[in-house]
């Protein structure tokens, strides 16, 4: 899963929560999917070469979720919203903490959805 956070300069921060330290940045106008795949492939290759275990991730089957973060004066916190996942929201006192909370909210949303749609 890749999380996208648009930056003020038009670029996009790309993070992979299941791959610690794997993140990259796409400049405005760049193909975000291609940049994400390249970063993930490099991260996986580096782990393999170093002999570290890495999660089983298919760089061609990346789920991408855009995370929108904005300050809410009413709530006194940064609110992170995931438009592709209805009702998936998180908050935090800083943008970084809201983004981290969004990672967990997405994981829980997807887990709940899998349970809800699993055959009986």
TAQUI-V284687 format. One record per backbone hydrogen bond with DSSP energy under -0.5 kcal/mol. CO is the residue of the C=O (numbers start at 1). NH is the residue of the N-H. If there is no record, write none. Layout:
CO:NH + CO:NH
//
This chain:
2:65 + 3:15 + 4:67 + 5:13 + 7:10 + 11:7 + 12:26 + 13:5 + 14:24 + 15:3 + 15:17 + 16:19 + 19:22 + 21:23 + 22:16 + 24:14 + 25:27 + 26:12 + 27:30 + 30:32 + 31:35 + 32:36 + 33:37 + 34:38 + 35:39 + 36:40 + 37:41 + 38:42 + 39:43 + 40:44 + 41:45 + 42:46 + 43:47 + 44:48 + 45:49 + 46:50 + 47:51 + 47:52 + 48:51 + 55:57 + 57:59 + 58:61 + 62:64 + 63:2 + 63:65 + 65:4 + 66:68 + 67:6 + 67:69 + 68:81 + 70:79 + 71:73 + 72:76 + 72:77 + 77:72 + 78:80 + 78:92 + 79:70 + 79:81 + 80:90 + 81:68 + 81:83 + 82:85 + 84:86 + 85:88 + 87:89 + 88:82 + 90:80 + 92:78 + 94:98 + 95:99 + 96:100 + 97:101 + 98:102 + 99:103 + 100:104 + 101:105 + 102:106 + 103:107 + 104:108 + 105:109 + 106:110 + 107:111 + 108:112 + 109:113 + 110:114 + 111:115 + 112:116 + 113:117 + 114:118
//
